[in-house]
Amino acid sequence: DGGGIYTLSNQPNSLCSSNYCVSKCRGLYFDEGTGHYSISKNVAESGHDWINIWNPKQNNLRAEDNYSSTFMQTNKGTNCIIKNTIFVPDKNWPQEAQEIIRTLKIN
């Protein structure tokens, strides 16, 4: 259970942006009742779903303009939108994704 980025519960107006996560499991994992949360411009390398919205209790989530090394994703949430995902299975990341990765590797 879990992922590179894990959320729990309702989080009005929250934003997760410009992260690079590497996980043998899931990339972005929304757990029990996560709601009103947005993710954008993240890079996810995962061994399973790049994003996991696994049940109708997750609601009003928006995932837009993210990068993923896998096509696998789950969206069983209520009023949840996943759009403009750029899939890069060979991990030959486009320039914007490389900038996100490079910025985070400096730290």
Sequence and secondary structure as in RCSB ss.txt:
>XXXX:A:sequence
DGGGIYTLSNQPNSLCSSNYCVSKCRGLYFDEGTGHYSISKNVAESGHDWINIWNPKQNNLRAEDNYSSTFMQTN
KGTNCIIKNTIFVPDKNWPQEAQEIIRTLKIN
>XXXX:A:secstr
  EEEEE SEEEEEEEES EEEESSEEEEE TT EEEEEES EEEESS SEEE STTSEEEEEES EES   EEE
 SBS EEE  EE TT    HHHHHHHHHHHH 
